[in-house]
Amino acid sequence: MNNKIKDILMIINYILFTGIFLISALYNTEYQLLIITLTFLFLTSYTIRVFFIYDSENYKYLSCLFLIIDFILIFILNLYDNSHLSLCLYYFMLEDIVLNFRLIFGIIASIFSFILYCVNLSIMVNFEFATIFVKILLSLSIFCIIYLIFFLVRYLLRQTEIIDVSLKEIIIEKLEKEIIYMNLKEAYEKLEVITTLKERNKIAREIHDTVGHTLTTVLVEIEASKRLMKINPDLSLEKLCLAQGQVRKGLNDIRGSVRVLEKGDELLEFYPSLESIIKDTQIHSDVTIKSEIDYSLNLTNEVQKIILSSLIEGLTNGIRHGKSTAFLFKLIKKENKVLFSLVDNGEGAATLNYGFGLRAMRDRVYDIEGSFNINSDEGEGLEIIITIPYYKACQL
């Protein structure tokens, strides 16, 4: 039961119980001590049942025992209450039974409660049949109305609990998807950084080898020039000119390497990056990606960037929004065009909303006179198709 509603009903019950017991004690002065004792025992039993037994899964059977004790105390109280107000306690017990016990036991307990009520009622009217019959019929209708009211209340509370649980599960699932998306994004960024660092280290080694070889050649030419300076000045000058040429060449090599290092991503290898994205996505997102890639395609740098970004965007959207678990990726030549295709098994959508990533992807494709299409139906997954004219996509 909803804790807030449970607390409200409990407070109302305590107030009404206290009021009924207080009025009964004041009305029946000769039995005040007995009524006060019964009040104390009833409130103690009710408190133990409500606060300790209902919230415990291990001692559920004790709730039946304490319920019987409560009925016995109410029955005894009605024997000594000449105000007959304590009969109302059966109605409150009926509310407690409907809200806190299972359906079958609740019906049995309700019938038992009504029988005790009828016995108390019969004793009060000295077993006058006509009076008993009318009052029992009236009381039965009241019992039925109260039972139905609180049965509906219980049903609504159960539905509220189901909705709350479902909302929590949705929130948790959303957070998990967000975490996966962030991990995937972080993995892509790390992959780009690592790949870039590898390429820069490769360039650094090439600079070292190139400059080292150049300087070694220059030193040899200078040493030869020194030895030939007195013997053959012309040949010595030629050696110096050769050394000068080697210095210029080494300087140009250094400048070219520095320009590459400054831009950073110019020397990223396309196909290894493509394979790394697929592999990393499978590892971090627990999805299956099958691929068909034509490694003979000599794509331009611009197209390479479009393919990489489109693959990342398609995988990310499929995992995050489509809840996809499997993808089929193709990068092939088809009818004088380069075909990019990414199909997933996600939820799909009847209506597509182009976010920033999809719009940017589409605009980049249109800039190189390509075509961009998304095919999707609700529950049927999603397919991204990009076609680029071969003469635009490849370096001829």
C-alpha positions as CSV (number, residue, x, y, z in Angstrom):
1,M,0.0,0.0,0.0
2,N,1.1,3.5,-0.6
3,N,2.9,4.6,2.5
4,K,1.3,8.1,2.6
5,I,-2.3,6.8,2.3
6,K,-1.5,4.0,4.8
7,D,-0.3,6.6,7.4
8,I,-3.4,8.7,6.9
9,L,-5.8,5.8,7.3
10,M,-3.8,4.6,10.4
11,I,-4.1,8.1,12.0
12,I,-7.8,8.2,11.3
13,N,-8.3,4.7,12.8
14,Y,-6.4,5.6,15.9
15,I,-8.4,8.8,16.4
16,L,-11.7,6.9,15.9
17,F,-10.7,4.0,18.1
18,T,-9.7,6.4,20.9
19,G,-13.0,8.3,20.5
20,I,-15.1,5.1,20.6
21,F,-13.3,3.7,23.6
22,L,-13.4,7.0,25.4
23,I,-17.2,7.5,24.9
24,S,-17.8,3.8,25.9
25,A,-15.8,4.3,29.1
26,L,-17.7,7.5,30.0
27,Y,-21.1,6.0,29.2
28,N,-20.5,2.8,31.1
29,T,-19.3,4.0,34.4
30,E,-19.7,0.7,36.2
31,Y,-17.4,-1.0,33.6
32,Q,-14.8,1.8,33.1
33,L,-11.9,-0.2,34.4
34,L,-12.7,-3.2,32.2
35,I,-13.3,-1.0,29.1
36,I,-10.0,0.8,29.7
37,T,-8.2,-2.5,30.1
38,L,-9.8,-3.8,26.9
39,T,-8.9,-0.6,25.2
40,F,-5.2,-0.9,26.2
41,L,-5.1,-4.6,25.0
42,F,-6.8,-3.8,21.7
43,L,-4.6,-0.8,20.8
44,T,-1.5,-2.8,21.8
45,S,-2.6,-5.8,19.6
46,Y,-3.6,-3.5,16.7
47,T,-0.3,-1.5,16.9
48,I,1.8,-4.7,16.8
49,R,-0.1,-6.0,13.8
50,V,0.1,-2.8,11.9
51,F,3.6,-1.6,12.6
52,F,5.5,-4.9,13.0
53,I,3.6,-7.8,11.4
54,Y,2.2,-6.3,8.2
55,D,5.7,-5.0,7.2
56,S,7.4,-8.3,7.9
57,E,7.4,-11.1,5.3
58,N,8.6,-13.7,7.8
59,Y,5.8,-13.4,10.4
60,K,2.7,-12.9,8.2
61,Y,0.9,-15.8,9.9
62,L,1.0,-13.9,13.2
63,S,-1.3,-11.3,11.7
64,C,-4.1,-13.9,11.7
65,L,-3.5,-14.6,15.4
66,F,-3.5,-10.9,16.4
67,L,-6.6,-10.3,14.2
68,I,-8.5,-13.0,16.1
69,I,-7.3,-11.5,19.4
70,D,-8.7,-8.1,18.2
71,F,-12.0,-9.7,17.3
72,I,-12.3,-11.3,20.7
73,L,-11.5,-8.0,22.5
74,I,-14.1,-6.2,20.4
75,F,-16.7,-9.0,21.1
76,I,-16.1,-8.8,24.9
77,L,-16.2,-5.0,24.8
78,N,-19.6,-5.1,23.1
79,L,-21.0,-7.3,25.8
80,Y,-20.4,-4.5,28.4
81,D,-21.0,-1.4,26.2
82,N,-24.6,-0.3,26.7
83,S,-24.0,2.6,24.3
84,H,-23.7,0.1,21.4
85,L,-21.1,2.5,19.9
86,S,-18.4,-0.2,20.0
87,L,-20.2,-2.1,17.2
88,C,-18.7,0.4,14.8
89,L,-15.3,-1.2,15.6
90,Y,-16.3,-4.1,13.3
91,Y,-16.6,-1.7,10.4
92,F,-13.1,-0.4,11.0
93,M,-11.8,-4.0,11.3
94,L,-13.4,-4.8,8.0
95,E,-11.5,-1.9,6.4
96,D,-8.3,-3.2,7.8
97,I,-9.0,-6.7,6.6
98,V,-9.8,-5.6,3.0
99,L,-6.7,-3.4,2.7
100,N,-4.1,-5.7,4.3
101,F,-5.1,-9.4,3.7
102,R,-5.3,-11.5,0.6
103,L,-8.6,-11.9,-1.2
104,I,-9.6,-15.4,0.0
105,F,-8.6,-14.8,3.6
106,G,-10.1,-11.4,3.6
107,I,-13.5,-12.8,2.5
108,I,-13.3,-15.4,5.2
109,A,-12.3,-12.9,7.9
110,S,-15.0,-10.5,6.7
111,I,-17.7,-13.2,7.1
112,F,-16.3,-14.1,10.5
113,S,-16.4,-10.4,11.5
114,F,-20.1,-10.2,10.3
115,I,-21.0,-13.3,12.3
116,L,-19.5,-11.9,15.5
117,Y,-21.3,-8.6,14.8
118,C,-24.6,-10.4,14.4
119,V,-24.1,-12.3,17.7
120,N,-23.3,-9.1,19.6
121,L,-26.3,-7.5,17.9
122,S,-28.6,-10.4,18.9
123,I,-27.4,-10.2,22.5
124,M,-28.1,-6.5,22.6
125,V,-31.7,-6.8,21.5
126,N,-32.3,-9.9,23.7
127,F,-32.7,-12.2,20.7
128,E,-35.9,-10.6,19.4
129,F,-36.2,-12.2,16.0
130,A,-38.1,-9.4,14.2
131,T,-35.7,-6.7,15.4
132,I,-32.6,-8.9,14.7
133,F,-33.7,-9.7,11.2
134,V,-34.2,-6.1,10.2
135,K,-31.0,-4.9,11.8
136,I,-29.0,-7.8,10.3
137,L,-30.2,-6.9,6.8
138,L,-29.3,-3.3,7.4
139,S,-25.9,-4.2,8.8
140,L,-25.3,-6.6,5.9
141,S,-25.8,-3.8,3.4
142,I,-23.5,-1.6,5.3
143,F,-20.8,-4.3,5.5
144,C,-21.1,-4.9,1.7
145,I,-20.8,-1.2,0.9
146,I,-17.8,-0.8,3.1
147,Y,-16.2,-4.0,1.7
148,L,-16.7,-2.8,-1.9
149,I,-15.5,0.7,-1.2
150,F,-12.2,-0.4,0.4
151,F,-11.8,-3.2,-2.2
152,L,-11.8,-0.5,-4.9
153,V,-9.4,1.6,-2.8
154,R,-7.1,-1.4,-2.5
155,Y,-7.3,-2.0,-6.3
156,L,-6.4,1.6,-7.0
157,L,-3.5,1.5,-4.5
158,R,-2.2,-1.7,-6.2
159,Q,-2.4,-0.1,-9.6
160,T,-0.6,2.9,-8.2
161,E,2.2,0.6,-6.9
162,I,2.5,-1.1,-10.3
163,I,2.7,2.3,-12.0
164,D,5.4,3.4,-9.5
165,V,7.4,0.3,-10.0
166,S,7.1,0.6,-13.8
167,L,8.3,4.2,-13.7
168,K,11.2,3.3,-11.5
169,E,12.2,0.5,-13.9
170,I,11.9,2.9,-16.9
171,I,14.1,5.5,-15.1
172,I,16.7,2.8,-14.2
173,E,16.7,1.5,-17.7
174,K,17.1,5.0,-19.1
175,L,20.0,5.7,-16.7
176,E,21.6,2.5,-17.8
177,K,21.2,3.5,-21.5
178,E,22.7,6.9,-20.7
179,I,25.6,5.3,-19.0
180,I,26.2,2.9,-21.9
181,Y,26.0,5.9,-24.3
182,M,28.5,7.9,-22.2
183,N,30.8,4.9,-22.1
184,L,30.5,4.4,-25.8
185,K,31.2,8.1,-26.5
186,E,34.1,8.0,-24.1
187,A,35.5,4.9,-25.8
188,Y,35.3,6.6,-29.2
189,E,37.1,9.6,-27.9
190,K,39.8,7.4,-26.3
191,L,40.1,5.5,-29.5
192,E,40.6,8.7,-31.5
193,V,43.2,9.9,-29.0
194,I,45.0,6.6,-28.9
195,T,45.1,6.3,-32.7
196,T,46.2,9.9,-33.1
197,L,49.0,9.3,-30.5
198,K,50.1,6.2,-32.3
199,E,50.3,8.1,-35.6
200,R,52.2,11.0,-34.0
201,N,54.6,8.5,-32.4
202,K,55.1,7.0,-35.9
203,I,55.8,10.4,-37.4
204,A,58.2,11.2,-34.5
205,R,60.1,8.0,-35.4
206,E,60.1,8.8,-39.0
207,I,61.4,12.3,-38.2
208,H,64.1,10.8,-36.1
209,D,65.1,8.3,-38.8
210,T,65.0,10.9,-41.6
211,V,66.9,13.6,-39.8
212,G,69.4,11.1,-38.4
213,H,70.1,9.8,-41.8
214,T,70.3,13.3,-43.3
215,L,72.7,14.6,-40.6
216,T,74.9,11.5,-41.0
217,T,75.1,12.1,-44.7
218,V,75.9,15.8,-44.1
219,L,78.7,14.9,-41.7
220,V,80.2,12.4,-44.2
221,E,80.1,15.1,-46.9
222,I,81.7,17.7,-44.6
223,E,84.5,15.3,-43.5
224,A,85.2,14.5,-47.2
225,S,85.2,18.1,-48.1
226,K,87.7,18.9,-45.3
227,R,90.1,16.2,-46.6
228,L,89.8,17.3,-50.2
229,M,90.0,21.0,-49.5
230,K,93.8,21.2,-50.2
231,I,94.0,18.3,-52.6
232,N,91.1,19.0,-54.8
233,P,89.2,22.3,-54.0
234,D,86.6,21.7,-56.8
235,L,85.6,18.3,-55.5
236,S,85.6,19.7,-51.9
237,L,83.2,22.5,-53.0
238,E,81.0,19.9,-54.6
239,K,80.9,17.9,-51.4
240,L,79.9,21.0,-49.5
241,C,77.1,21.7,-52.0
242,L,75.9,18.1,-51.6
243,A,75.9,18.6,-47.8
244,Q,74.0,21.9,-48.2
245,G,71.4,20.0,-50.3
246,Q,71.0,17.4,-47.7
247,V,70.4,20.0,-45.0
248,R,67.7,21.7,-47.1
249,K,66.1,18.3,-47.7
250,G,66.1,17.5,-44.0
251,L,64.7,20.9,-43.2
252,N,61.8,20.4,-45.6
253,D,61.1,17.0,-44.2
254,I,61.0,18.4,-40.7
255,R,58.6,21.2,-41.8
256,G,56.3,18.7,-43.5
257,S,56.2,16.5,-40.4
258,V,55.5,19.5,-38.2
259,R,52.6,20.5,-40.4
260,V,51.1,17.0,-40.1
261,L,51.6,17.0,-36.3
262,E,49.9,20.4,-36.1
263,K,46.7,19.1,-37.8
264,G,47.0,15.9,-35.8
265,D,44.4,13.7,-37.6
266,E,45.6,13.8,-41.2
267,L,47.5,10.5,-41.0
268,L,44.7,8.5,-39.2
269,E,44.3,5.2,-41.1
270,F,40.7,4.8,-42.3
271,Y,40.1,1.0,-42.3
272,P,41.8,0.3,-39.0
273,S,39.8,3.0,-37.4
274,L,36.6,1.5,-38.9
275,E,37.5,-1.9,-37.5
276,S,38.4,-0.4,-34.1
277,I,35.0,1.4,-33.9
278,I,33.2,-1.9,-34.7
279,K,35.3,-3.9,-32.3
280,D,35.1,-1.3,-29.5
281,T,31.3,-1.0,-29.8
282,Q,30.8,-4.7,-29.5
283,I,33.0,-4.8,-26.4
284,H,31.4,-1.8,-24.6
285,S,27.8,-2.1,-25.6
286,D,27.3,-5.9,-25.8
287,V,26.0,-5.8,-29.3
288,T,26.7,-7.9,-32.4
289,I,27.9,-6.2,-35.6
290,K,28.4,-8.0,-38.8
291,S,30.2,-6.2,-41.6
292,E,30.9,-6.3,-45.3
293,I,33.7,-3.9,-46.2
294,D,35.4,-3.5,-49.6
295,Y,39.0,-2.6,-48.6
296,S,39.9,-1.8,-52.2
297,L,37.9,1.5,-52.1
298,N,40.4,4.4,-52.1
299,L,38.2,7.0,-50.5
300,T,38.9,10.6,-50.2
301,N,39.7,12.1,-46.8
302,E,36.3,13.9,-46.7
303,V,34.4,10.8,-47.5
304,Q,36.4,8.8,-44.9
305,K,35.3,11.4,-42.3
306,I,31.7,11.1,-43.4
307,I,31.7,7.3,-43.2
308,L,33.4,7.2,-39.8
309,S,31.0,9.8,-38.3
310,S,27.9,8.2,-39.9
311,L,28.9,4.8,-38.5
312,I,29.4,6.2,-35.0
313,E,26.2,8.2,-35.2
314,G,24.2,5.2,-36.5
315,L,25.6,2.8,-33.9
316,T,25.0,5.3,-31.1
317,N,21.4,6.1,-32.1
318,G,20.6,2.5,-32.6
319,I,21.9,1.5,-29.1
320,R,20.6,4.5,-27.3
321,H,17.2,5.2,-28.9
322,G,16.4,2.0,-30.8
323,K,17.6,-0.5,-28.1
324,S,19.3,-2.4,-30.8
325,T,21.4,-5.5,-30.1
326,A,22.6,-6.4,-33.6
327,F,23.8,-4.4,-36.6
328,L,24.7,-5.2,-40.2
329,F,27.2,-2.7,-41.7
330,K,28.1,-2.6,-45.4
331,L,30.6,-0.4,-47.2
332,I,30.8,-1.6,-50.8
333,K,30.8,-0.4,-54.5
334,K,27.5,-0.9,-56.2
335,E,26.5,0.4,-59.7
336,N,29.2,3.1,-59.9
337,K,28.4,4.3,-56.4
338,V,29.8,3.8,-53.0
339,L,27.1,2.3,-50.7
340,F,27.1,2.8,-47.0
341,S,24.4,0.8,-45.2
342,L,23.7,0.3,-41.5
343,V,20.8,-1.9,-40.5
344,D,19.8,-2.6,-36.9
345,N,17.2,-4.8,-35.1
346,G,15.9,-2.1,-32.8
347,E,12.4,-0.8,-32.1
348,G,12.3,1.5,-35.1
349,A,9.9,4.4,-35.4
350,A,6.8,5.2,-37.4
351,T,7.9,8.9,-37.4
352,L,11.5,10.0,-37.5
353,N,12.8,13.1,-35.8
354,Y,16.0,14.3,-37.2
355,G,18.3,15.4,-34.4
356,F,21.5,17.4,-34.7
357,G,23.6,14.3,-35.5
358,L,21.3,13.0,-38.3
359,R,20.9,16.5,-39.8
360,A,24.7,17.1,-39.8
361,M,25.2,13.6,-41.3
362,R,22.6,14.3,-44.1
363,D,24.0,17.8,-44.8
364,R,27.6,16.4,-45.2
365,V,26.3,13.8,-47.6
366,Y,24.4,16.3,-49.7
367,D,27.5,18.5,-49.9
368,I,29.2,15.9,-52.0
369,E,26.1,15.2,-54.1
370,G,25.3,12.0,-52.3
371,S,21.9,10.6,-51.3
372,F,20.8,10.0,-47.7
373,N,17.8,7.9,-46.7
374,I,16.5,6.3,-43.5
375,N,14.0,3.4,-43.6
376,S,12.1,2.5,-40.5
377,D,8.8,1.0,-39.3
378,E,7.8,0.7,-35.7
379,G,9.1,-2.6,-34.3
380,E,11.0,-3.4,-37.5
381,G,14.4,-1.8,-36.8
382,L,16.0,1.0,-38.8
383,E,18.3,1.2,-41.9
384,I,20.6,4.1,-42.8
385,I,21.5,4.2,-46.5
386,I,24.1,6.6,-48.0
387,T,25.1,6.5,-51.6
388,I,27.9,8.6,-53.1
389,P,28.9,8.8,-56.7
390,Y,32.1,6.8,-57.2
391,Y,33.9,9.7,-58.9
392,K,33.1,11.9,-55.9
393,A,34.0,9.3,-53.2
394,C,37.2,7.8,-54.5
395,Q,40.6,9.2,-55.5
396,L,40.9,8.2,-59.1
